[in-house]
């Protein structure tokens, strides 16, 4: 499994709804509210044999209220 971090910028006033929808999908290991440019940050584990972009699109990025995302790939733990 490959850990990937995804930050979400939500439509104003929709952050709690987006967070609830993310949790309802049961695909994130951690979900945080954040300060700054993005509203939420999730840590997800994506199977090594999956295309990251396709997996995210099918499991998370089609939630209403998401305006923008930033995905950070990870490669090696130190």
Secondary structure by P-SEA (a helix, b strand, c coil): cbbbbbbbbcccccaaaaaaaaaaaccccbbbbbcccccbbbbbbbcccccaaaaaaacccccccccbbbbbbbcccc
